[in-house]
Amino acid sequence: MQPSSPPGAPQYHRQPQEPMQYQPTVPQQHAPPAAYATAPGQTIVMPPSGGGMSGGAIALIVIGIVLLLALVLLLPGILYVWASSLAGDSTGGGLDTYMWDDRDAYGDDALVEITMSSGNGLNWAVVKITISVDGGTPQACAQDDSTASCSYTAYQGAGNSQQWETSEGITLAGTCDDAAGCNIDVTITKLGVGSEDDKVIGQVTAYADTTA
């Protein structure tokens, strides 16, 4: 028996509720893009999804890494060879960079004069002079020896008498059989000291005018 409500109170009536029914969710179907629309009977091949790199991109990265490693490994050797080619002056340090001037020499047996126009002082003890007359056999020249087939005499300023310095040079004497003159190929070599090798520091072609 339901309890009665007091007189004048509102009356509430409970409505019967229907049981809830489960509605399955059906995935929404999307039509393929127009770019992939095909005729009946054809198969649509969709491109792979995802952000992975292609094989070509991976190959480029690998090649780049290999080239970078090769550069890192070879660079020290390249720099060493470059530095070694510049190292050493007449006493073993500095730069072996020389420039030379030439001119015809005056005198009975004088051929040409060779002057150092640029370079570090060069000790006379390590100087070797070789000439070739009109493309003939090279011959070594002796210093201050008038009896030799080729000789040279130094002319110097007020500097160090033991060194060949800029603005100083040599006068070469020898034989030129051409009455008009001869081409004189002069090779200046710095002799190696200790473990150093001999090094050619100058090659000059001068003209000896025998008619002057």
Secondary structure by P-SEA (a helix, b strand, c coil): cccccccccbbbbbccccbbbbbbbbcccccccccccccccbbbbbccccccccaaaaaaaaaaaaaaaaaaaaaaaaaaaaaaaacccccccccccccbbbbbbbccccccccccccccbbbcccbbbbbbcccccbbbbbccccccccbbbbbbccccccccccccbbbbbbbbccccbbbbbbbbbbbbcccccccccbbbbbbbcccc
